[in-house]
Amino acid sequence: MLSPTPAASATSASVTVVCCLKSVVTSRLFQFDVAVQGLIAFIGGNFWQRYQFWLAALPKLTRTGALATGGDEMASKIAVLGLGSMGFGMACSMKTAGLDVLGYDVAPPAVERFVADGGRGAGTPGEAVTGADIIVSVVVSGAQTEAVLFGPNGVAGAMKPGAAFISSATMDPAIARDLAQRLEALGLHYLDAPISGGAAKAAKGELTIMASGSPQAFAAARPALDAMAAKVYELGGTAGTGAAFKMINQLLAGVHIAAACEAIAFAAKQGLDLDKVYEVITASAGNSWMFENRIPHVLAGDYAPLSAIEIFVKDLGIVQDMARAERYPVPLVAAALQMYLAASGAGMGRDDDSSLARLYAQLSGATLPGTNNP
């Protein structure tokens, strides 16, 4: 039997791609962005590049329902509790992926914003979770997560049997384990799934999720995970491991933000061109993801919160408590935590965490864009 010629293989591959693209566009409209990228890859890339693109893209399209042609089992019903900078983006990414998303937030304007973007809003947490297959909780802490589940208006009693609760909050691993045990005792699934990546990646469905939980919890939560994340790390069969991984991330993130703000304020104190400092450092070995991501806020003089100072007061406090219990030294965490505490005490607690640069400027007399420091 003769092997197909390269031309025939290319033609066959092109036909396959056209069919896939047609299915994407006609069945969900989701992934127009992915479809265009795939078309570009097939027109301009070599065979290996085309193969790699679709190998990565097709599973996600299939799992989220973009290639479904009528299977109701693909249309998972999702409730998102918390529509702040991260929750809003996560809800939108799932909505774009073709999932049926109902959003709730304690602040009515946040719900109105989601509705204006084409989503559906709920007036209460109970209304949001009724009938939902997956509940995505996007709150700040373990205490808030416990209140969402078991507080006066807790949703645990309103969740349907077998539903999955995805907790994205950063918390002590022990709290995650406790919440999982209590929820699983009710016949529900708990996935410990902290997130990383920022609001922009949340809106694009490109988060990193550090998840742990039972195989059943992963299976139940899969449609939402695939719609929200570029990378889902499955870190174990017990809740709490994801939280532990997130605390390592927060240790680094909190220290890196403090270092970035210290550096840019020091540059300002020396009278350097801060835009040029940013250009040079982001092309040099001293760069970090946090420097590259946070310092533009400083250069713009815009401290509207995407991630607030108080977040790192909480998270580095948890890291310090965990380290104390293990008799493990964390001197860099301790130093950074003091700066976040000082910024909070100076009235910046609800401002963006890049406000640490303002604190350094106030302490040193440096002048930053958009500030009136002496």
C-alpha positions as CSV (number, residue, x, y, z in Angstrom):
1,M,0.0,0.0,0.0
2,L,1.4,3.4,-1.0
3,S,2.0,6.0,1.6
4,P,0.3,9.3,1.0
5,T,2.5,12.0,-0.6
6,P,3.4,15.1,1.4
7,A,1.1,17.2,-0.7
8,A,-1.8,14.7,-0.1
9,S,-1.1,14.8,3.7
10,A,-1.1,18.6,3.7
11,T,-4.4,18.6,1.8
12,S,-5.9,16.2,4.2
13,A,-4.7,18.1,7.1
14,S,-6.1,21.4,5.7
15,V,-9.5,19.8,5.2
16,T,-9.4,18.5,8.7
17,V,-8.6,22.0,10.0
18,V,-11.4,23.6,7.9
19,C,-13.9,21.2,9.4
20,C,-12.6,21.8,12.9
21,L,-12.8,25.6,12.4
22,K,-16.3,25.3,10.9
23,S,-17.4,23.3,14.0
24,V,-15.9,25.9,16.3
25,V,-17.5,28.8,14.6
26,T,-20.9,27.3,14.0
27,S,-21.4,25.4,17.2
28,R,-20.2,27.9,19.9
29,L,-18.6,31.0,18.4
30,F,-16.2,30.4,21.3
31,Q,-12.6,30.4,20.3
32,F,-12.7,32.6,17.3
33,D,-9.4,33.6,18.6
34,V,-8.2,30.0,18.7
35,A,-9.6,29.3,15.3
36,V,-7.7,32.3,13.8
37,Q,-4.5,31.2,15.5
38,G,-5.0,27.7,14.1
39,L,-5.6,29.0,10.6
40,I,-2.5,31.1,10.8
41,A,-0.5,28.1,12.0
42,F,-1.7,25.9,9.1
43,I,-1.0,28.6,6.5
44,G,2.3,29.8,7.7
45,G,3.7,27.1,9.9
46,N,5.5,23.8,9.1
47,F,3.8,20.5,9.8
48,W,5.3,20.1,13.3
49,Q,4.1,23.6,14.3
50,R,0.6,22.8,13.0
51,Y,0.5,19.4,14.8
52,Q,1.7,21.0,18.1
53,F,-1.0,23.7,17.9
54,W,-3.9,21.4,17.4
55,L,-2.6,18.8,19.8
56,A,-2.8,21.5,22.5
57,A,-5.9,23.2,21.3
58,L,-8.3,20.4,20.5
59,P,-8.6,18.8,24.0
60,K,-9.5,22.2,25.5
61,L,-12.0,23.0,22.8
62,T,-13.6,19.6,23.2
63,R,-13.7,19.6,27.0
64,T,-15.3,23.1,27.2
65,G,-17.9,22.3,24.5
66,A,-16.5,24.4,21.7
67,L,-16.5,21.4,19.3
68,A,-19.7,19.9,20.7
69,T,-22.5,19.6,18.2
70,G,-25.5,19.2,20.4
71,G,-24.4,17.2,23.5
72,D,-26.2,18.8,26.4
73,E,-23.8,17.0,28.7
74,M,-21.1,19.5,27.6
75,A,-23.1,22.6,28.7
76,S,-22.1,22.6,32.4
77,K,-23.9,25.1,34.6
78,I,-21.5,27.3,36.5
79,A,-22.0,29.6,39.4
80,V,-19.3,32.2,40.1
81,L,-19.3,33.7,43.6
82,G,-17.2,36.8,43.6
83,L,-16.9,39.1,40.6
84,G,-13.9,41.2,41.5
85,S,-10.9,41.8,39.2
86,M,-10.2,38.0,39.1
87,G,-13.7,36.6,39.4
88,F,-15.0,38.8,36.7
89,G,-12.3,37.7,34.3
90,M,-12.8,34.0,35.2
91,A,-16.6,34.2,34.7
92,C,-16.1,35.9,31.4
93,S,-13.6,33.3,30.2
94,M,-16.0,30.5,31.1
95,K,-18.9,32.4,29.4
96,T,-16.8,32.8,26.3
97,A,-16.0,29.1,26.4
98,G,-19.7,28.3,25.9
99,L,-20.5,27.4,29.5
100,D,-23.7,28.5,31.2
101,V,-22.5,31.0,33.8
102,L,-24.4,32.7,36.6
103,G,-22.5,35.3,38.6
104,Y,-23.0,36.7,42.1
105,D,-21.1,39.3,44.1
106,V,-21.9,41.1,47.4
107,A,-21.5,44.4,45.4
108,P,-24.4,44.8,43.0
109,P,-22.4,47.0,40.6
110,A,-20.1,44.0,40.0
111,V,-23.1,41.9,39.0
112,E,-24.4,44.6,36.8
113,R,-21.0,44.8,35.1
114,F,-21.1,41.1,34.3
115,V,-24.6,41.3,33.0
116,A,-23.6,44.3,30.8
117,D,-20.9,42.0,29.4
118,G,-23.5,39.5,28.4
119,G,-23.5,37.3,31.5
120,R,-26.4,36.4,33.8
121,G,-26.6,37.7,37.3
122,A,-28.0,36.4,40.6
123,G,-29.4,38.3,43.5
124,T,-28.2,35.9,46.2
125,P,-25.6,33.2,46.6
126,G,-28.3,30.6,46.9
127,E,-29.9,31.6,43.7
128,A,-26.6,31.4,41.9
129,V,-25.7,27.9,43.0
130,T,-29.2,26.3,42.7
131,G,-28.9,23.7,39.9
132,A,-25.3,24.5,39.3
133,D,-22.9,21.7,38.4
134,I,-19.8,23.7,39.4
135,I,-19.4,26.5,41.9
136,V,-16.3,28.7,41.5
137,S,-15.6,30.7,44.6
138,V,-13.4,33.7,44.0
139,V,-13.0,35.3,47.5
140,V,-9.9,36.3,49.4
141,S,-9.4,34.1,52.3
142,G,-10.2,30.8,54.1
143,A,-12.5,32.7,56.5
144,Q,-14.5,34.1,53.6
145,T,-14.6,30.7,51.9
146,E,-16.0,29.2,55.1
147,A,-18.6,31.9,55.3
148,V,-19.6,31.3,51.6
149,L,-20.1,27.6,52.4
150,F,-21.3,27.4,55.9
151,G,-22.1,31.0,57.0
152,P,-25.6,32.4,57.6
153,N,-26.2,32.5,53.8
154,G,-23.9,29.6,53.1
155,V,-24.4,27.7,49.9
156,A,-23.5,24.2,51.0
157,G,-27.1,23.4,51.7
158,A,-28.3,24.7,48.4
159,M,-25.8,22.8,46.2
160,K,-27.2,19.8,44.3
161,P,-25.8,16.4,45.1
162,G,-22.5,15.7,43.4
163,A,-21.8,19.3,42.5
164,A,-18.2,20.5,42.6
165,F,-17.0,23.5,44.7
166,I,-13.8,25.1,43.3
167,S,-12.1,27.2,45.9
168,S,-9.6,29.7,44.5
169,A,-8.8,31.5,47.7
170,T,-5.3,31.6,49.2
171,M,-5.5,30.0,52.6
172,D,-3.7,27.9,55.2
173,P,-3.6,24.3,53.9
174,A,-5.1,23.1,57.2
175,I,-8.2,25.2,56.5
176,A,-8.5,23.8,53.0
177,R,-8.4,20.3,54.4
178,D,-11.1,21.1,57.0
179,L,-13.4,22.7,54.4
180,A,-13.0,19.7,52.1
181,Q,-13.9,17.2,54.8
182,R,-17.0,19.1,55.8
183,L,-18.2,19.5,52.2
184,E,-17.5,15.9,51.2
185,A,-19.5,14.7,54.2
186,L,-22.5,16.3,52.5
187,G,-21.9,14.3,49.3
188,L,-20.3,17.3,47.5
189,H,-16.9,17.7,45.9
190,Y,-14.3,20.2,47.1
191,L,-11.3,21.2,44.8
192,D,-8.5,23.1,46.5
193,A,-7.6,25.3,43.5
194,P,-5.6,28.5,44.1
195,I,-5.0,30.6,41.1
196,S,-2.1,32.7,39.7
197,G,-1.7,35.0,36.7
198,G,-3.5,38.2,37.3
199,A,-6.7,39.8,36.0
200,A,-5.6,40.0,32.3
201,K,-4.9,36.3,32.2
202,A,-8.1,35.5,34.0
203,A,-10.0,37.3,31.3
204,K,-8.2,35.3,28.6
205,G,-8.7,31.9,30.3
206,E,-5.0,31.6,30.8
207,L,-4.6,31.3,34.5
208,T,-2.3,28.8,36.3
209,I,-4.3,26.7,38.7
210,M,-2.6,24.7,41.5
211,A,-5.2,22.1,42.4
212,S,-5.6,19.2,44.7
213,G,-8.5,17.0,45.5
214,S,-10.1,13.7,44.8
215,P,-10.3,12.3,41.3
216,Q,-14.0,12.7,41.5
217,A,-13.6,16.4,42.3
218,F,-11.3,16.9,39.4
219,A,-13.6,15.1,37.0
220,A,-16.6,17.1,38.1
221,A,-14.7,20.4,37.9
222,R,-13.0,19.8,34.6
223,P,-15.1,21.9,32.2
224,A,-14.5,25.0,34.4
225,L,-10.8,24.3,34.9
226,D,-10.2,23.9,31.2
227,A,-12.0,27.1,30.4
228,M,-10.2,29.2,33.0
229,A,-6.7,28.0,32.8
230,A,-3.7,27.6,30.4
231,K,-2.2,25.3,33.0
232,V,-3.9,23.1,35.6
233,Y,-1.5,21.4,37.9
234,E,-3.0,18.3,39.6
235,L,-1.0,18.2,42.8
236,G,-2.5,15.4,44.7
237,G,-5.6,13.6,45.9
238,T,-6.1,15.6,49.1
239,A,-7.2,19.2,49.6
240,G,-4.5,21.4,51.1
241,T,-1.6,20.5,48.8
242,G,-2.8,23.2,46.3
243,A,-2.9,25.7,49.1
244,A,0.6,24.8,50.2
245,F,1.9,25.3,46.6
246,K,0.2,28.7,46.5
247,M,1.9,29.8,49.7
248,I,5.3,29.1,48.1
249,N,4.1,31.2,45.2
250,Q,3.0,34.0,47.5
251,L,6.3,33.9,49.4
252,L,8.1,34.7,46.2
253,A,5.5,37.1,44.8
254,G,5.3,39.2,48.0
255,V,9.1,39.5,48.3
256,H,9.5,40.2,44.5
257,I,6.9,43.0,44.6
258,A,8.6,44.6,47.6
259,A,12.0,44.3,45.9
260,A,10.6,45.8,42.7
261,C,9.0,48.8,44.5
262,E,12.2,49.3,46.5
263,A,14.2,49.4,43.3
264,I,12.0,51.8,41.3
265,A,11.8,54.2,44.3
266,F,15.6,54.1,44.7
267,A,15.9,54.9,41.0
268,A,13.6,57.8,41.5
269,K,15.6,59.0,44.4
270,Q,18.7,59.2,42.1
271,G,16.8,61.2,39.5
272,L,16.9,58.5,36.9
273,D,14.5,58.3,33.9
274,L,12.1,55.8,35.3
275,D,10.7,54.7,31.9
276,K,14.3,54.0,30.8
277,V,14.9,52.1,34.1
278,Y,11.9,49.9,33.3
279,E,13.2,49.3,29.7
280,V,16.7,48.4,30.9
281,I,15.7,46.2,33.8
282,T,13.1,44.2,31.9
283,A,15.8,43.3,29.4
284,S,18.3,42.4,32.1
285,A,19.0,39.7,34.7
286,G,17.5,41.7,37.5
287,N,14.0,41.5,36.0
288,S,11.2,39.5,37.5
289,W,7.6,38.9,36.5
290,M,6.4,41.1,39.3
291,F,8.8,44.0,38.3
292,E,7.5,43.7,34.7
293,N,3.9,43.5,35.8
294,R,3.7,46.0,38.7
295,I,6.0,48.8,37.8
296,P,3.9,50.1,34.9
297,H,1.3,51.0,37.6
298,V,4.0,53.1,39.3
299,L,5.0,54.7,36.0
300,A,1.4,55.6,35.3
301,G,0.8,56.8,38.8
302,D,-2.2,54.5,38.8
303,Y,-2.8,52.6,42.1
304,A,-6.3,51.3,41.5
305,P,-6.3,47.9,43.1
306,L,-5.8,44.8,41.0
307,S,-4.2,43.1,43.9
308,A,-4.3,45.0,47.2
309,I,-1.7,45.6,49.8
310,E,-3.9,43.8,52.3
311,I,-3.7,40.6,50.3
312,F,0.0,40.3,51.1
313,V,-0.5,41.4,54.7
314,K,-2.7,38.3,54.9
315,D,-0.6,35.9,52.7
316,L,2.8,36.7,54.1
317,G,1.3,36.4,57.5
318,I,0.1,32.9,56.7
319,V,3.6,32.0,55.3
320,Q,5.2,33.3,58.5
321,D,2.8,31.3,60.7
322,M,3.4,28.2,58.7
323,A,7.2,28.7,58.9
324,R,7.1,29.3,62.6
325,A,5.2,26.0,63.1
326,E,7.9,24.2,61.2
327,R,10.7,26.2,62.9
328,Y,11.8,27.4,59.5
329,P,13.4,30.8,59.1
330,V,11.9,33.3,56.6
331,P,13.8,36.5,57.0
332,L,12.9,37.9,53.6
333,V,9.2,37.3,54.2
334,A,9.5,39.0,57.6
335,A,11.1,42.1,56.1
336,A,8.6,42.3,53.2
337,L,5.7,41.8,55.6
338,Q,6.8,44.8,57.6
339,M,6.7,47.0,54.5
340,Y,3.2,45.8,53.6
341,L,2.1,46.5,57.2
342,A,3.6,49.9,57.1
343,A,1.8,50.7,53.8
344,S,-1.5,49.5,55.2
345,G,-1.0,51.6,58.3
346,A,-0.3,54.6,56.1
347,G,-3.8,54.2,54.5
348,M,-2.8,52.2,51.4
349,G,-4.2,48.9,52.5
350,R,-7.0,48.8,49.8
351,D,-4.7,50.3,47.1
352,D,-2.8,48.2,44.6
353,D,0.2,46.3,46.0
354,S,2.5,48.4,43.8
355,S,1.7,51.2,46.3
356,L,4.7,50.0,48.3
357,A,6.7,52.2,45.9
358,R,4.7,55.2,47.2
359,L,5.7,54.2,50.8
360,Y,9.4,54.0,49.9
361,A,9.0,57.4,48.2
362,Q,7.4,58.9,51.3
363,L,10.1,57.5,53.5
364,S,12.9,58.8,51.3
365,G,11.7,62.0,49.7
366,A,11.8,60.5,46.2
367,T,9.2,61.7,43.7
368,L,7.2,59.2,41.7
369,P,4.8,59.9,38.7
370,G,1.4,61.1,39.9
371,T,2.5,61.7,43.5
372,N,3.2,64.9,45.5
373,N,6.1,63.5,47.6
374,P,8.6,66.1,48.7
